Amino acid sequence: MPAASALNKIFAANRSAGHIALEVGAQNGVTRRVRVGEDGPLRVRFPGPDSAGLEAMIVNTAGGIAGGDRHRLDISAGGGANLAVTTAASEKVYRSLGPPADIGIKLRAEGGARLRWLPQETILFDRAVLNRRIEVALFGDASLLMAEAVVFGRLAMGERVQHGLLTDHWRLRRDGRLVFAETARLDGPIAARLDELAVANGCAAIATVLISPAEEVAIERVRALIFSGEVGISAWNGLAVARLCAKDGAALRSDLAAVLTALGGELPRLWLN
């Protein structure tokens, strides 16, 4: 029998390590690719028709994420560029045998750029372990609209996340100054924690939307909507954050689409299929 250290090396060698480096720029009011780098199972495609803005679609050819996998995404929008980034499908994070899946996302937008980070839902399976860090750097008058949704098991298929670990770090800096920071952590008996009134009141799908800069009229549009789940939005110092909680992924997506539309965000075409 191989020693434990040898088994660990074999395990690590069979883990997925993916990287995307995407840089776009604006020329004569039209956004185009400047640099595209792909490594491992991650790919980025541009399925939309020619337009002034650019929509990028991330594809994970591995079909999901397992414990020990490491993915890195570096997305940069040059001055005046208009970029929307989404995913080809909901990302699935499967049960881990111990090591966490590790996802690092870096977003950068120069002055005058408009950046939208709108991936489809992340679906956690029972005993999934996920550590995710999102770092955003905005400069000048660049604008950001980003949303991340997490579904704890596919209820329609009788699945529920009883145990697991989710750690989510968000950091937003404008011109190098930290303006937003939060860390969310759900550990251990996730289903029981989601059942708590002050956590999710029995809901199994959550999402956070961050917009900078935020317009008061757009915030009021969100507050005027009627949702199937629970939605709240707060604004301060030019930022706005919306929190969503719903019974399942379908209800969450409906509410999330309504929030993003009210905030002035054009939904990715894949969201509408």
N, C-alpha and C positions, 0 to 999 in steps of 0.2 A: 504494500500500500504506500502511495506517495506520502511524504511528510506534509504537515499542514501548510508550511510555507510554499511548497511546490504546488499544492492544490490551489492556494491563493493566487499564485502566478498564472496558473492555467485559467482560473476563473477570470482574472483581470484581462488576460490576452483575448478572451472571447467576448468581452464587453464592447458595446458600440461606442465609438468616439466620432462625433460628427461636428463639422464646423462650416459655417457660412459667413463670408465677408462680402457685403454688398455696399457699394458706394454709388450714389446717383448724383447727377448734376443737372442744372437748367441751362439750356442754350436757346436764345431767342424765345423764351417763354415756354419751351417744351422740355420736359424731364426725360432724361435718357440714362442708361447705364454708363457708368464710368469704369467700374471695376467689379468683377464677380469672381469670387473664389468659393469652391465647394470641396468638401473633404468628408470621407466616410459615407454614411447613408443619407446625408442631408443634401437636398437640391433646392434650387430656387428657379422658378419659371415665371414667365410673364404672359399669361394667357389672354389678356384683354386686347381689344382693338386699339389702333393708334389713337392717342389723344394727348392733350397737353400734360396731363398727369400720368403717373406710372403706377400700376398695381403689380406687386410682387407676391407670388404664392410659394410658400415653403412646403416641400414634400419630404417626408421621412420614409425612405424606401424600406426601412427595417420593419415598418408596420406597427411600431409602438416603442415604448421605452421600458426597460427592465432595470432592476437593481444593479448598480455599478456602471450603468451607461453614463456618458458625459457628452453633453451637447453645448456648443458655444455658437452664438449668433452675434455678429457685429454689423449693425445697420447704420449707414451714414447718409444724410441728405444734405447736399451742398446748398449754398445760398440761393434762395428763390425756387428751390425744387419742391415738387408736390408728389409725395410718395405715400402709398397705402400698402401695408404688409398684412397678409393673412396666411392661413394654412389650407392645404388641400382637403383636410378632414379633421375631425376631432382627434386630438392626440391622446392615446391610451397609455396609462402608466400601470404596468402589471405588478403583481405580487413580487416582493423582494425576498431573497434568502438571507438578507442582512444588510449589505451595503446600500446606500441611498443612490437613487438616480439623481444626477447633478446637472442642472440647466443654468447656464449663464447667458444673459441677454444684455447687450450694450446698444443703446440707441443714441444717435447724435444728430442734431439739426442745426445748421448754420442760420445766420440772419435771413429772414424772409422766407425760410423753408416752412412747409406744412407737412408734418409727419403724422401718420395714423397707424398705430399698432393694434390690429384687430384680428388676432387669431381666433379660430373656432375653439370650442370648449376643450378643456383638459378633463379627461375622464379617469378617475382613480378607481382601481380595483381593490378588493379587500387585501389588506396587509401590504399595500404599496408604500414605499418610502421615497419621498421626493423633496429635494432641496433646490429651490429656485431663487435666483437673484437677478433683479432687473435694475440696471443703472442707466439713467437718462441724462444727457447733457444737452441743454438748449442754449443758444447764443442769440443775443440781440432780440429781435422781435419774432423769432421762430415760434411756431405754434405746435402743440401736441394734443392728440386725442388718442388715448390708449384704454383698452379694456381687456381684462383677463377673467375668464369664467371657469369655475371648477365644479364638476359634477361628481358626487360621491356615490358611484355605482349606477348601473342602468336599471332603474326600478321596473321598467317594462319587461325586463328579462329576469326579474326576481332577484336582482343583485343589490347588495348593500355593503358599504364599507364598515365592517364591525370594528376593525383595528387597523392602525397604520400611522403614518407620520407625514405631515405636510408642513414645510417651513417655507415661507414666502417673504423675501426681502425686497422692498422697493426704495429706490433713492433717486430723487430728481434734483438736478442742479441747473441753475440758470446763470450763465457767465461765471461759472466756477463756484457759485454760492449755493449751499444746500438750502432748498426751499421746501422739500417734502421728504419725509422719511417715515417708514413704518415697517414693522415685521409682524407677520401673522404666523401663529403656530398652533396646529392641532396634533396632539400626540396621544397615543394609546387608544382608549375606547372611543373612537371617533363617533360612532353611531349614537352612543349615549350622550356625548357632548353636544352633538347637533340637536338632540331631543330637548336640551335645556332651553327654557324660555328666553334667557338672555343671550343665547348663542344663535340658534337657528329655528327654535320652536318646532322641531320636527321636519324642517325642510332638508332637502338633499342636494341643493344646487345653489351656489353663491357666485357673485361677480362683483368686481370693483371697476369703476370707470374713473379715469383721471383726465382732466382737461386743463390746459394752460396755454394762453390766458383764457379766462372764463368770462363770458358776457352775462350780465344780469338777466337780460331778456331771454336767453337760452335756458338759464336756470329756472326761470318762472315757467317756461314751457314744459319742463320736466315735472315741476310741481303740480301742474294743472292736469296731468295725465291720470288715467285710471289703469291700474295694473292688476294682473292675476295674483302676483305675489306681493312681497313687501319691498318698497323702494324708498330710499331717502337720499337727499342730496344736500351737501353743505358747501359753502364758499367762503374763502378768506384770502386776503393778500393776493388777489388775482388768480387763485386756483379754485377749482371745484372738484369735489369727489362725490361720486354716487355709489351707494351700496345697494346690492340687490340680493334677494333671497327668495327662492321659489321651491315648490314641491318636487319638481323634476327638471330635467334638462330642456324639455320642449317648452315648458312655461317660462323658464329662465331666458331662453333665446328670444321668445316673443317680447318679454319685458325689456331685455337688453337692446333689441333692435329699435324699440320705441324710444328708449332713452338716447341712444346714439343719434337717431334721426332728429329728435328734438334739440339736441346739442349742435345740430348743423353738420353732422358727419354723414358723408355718403357711404352707404354700406357696400362692402365688397360684393362683386357679382356672385361669388360662390355662396354667400349667405342667402341669396335670393333664389337659388336653384332648388 
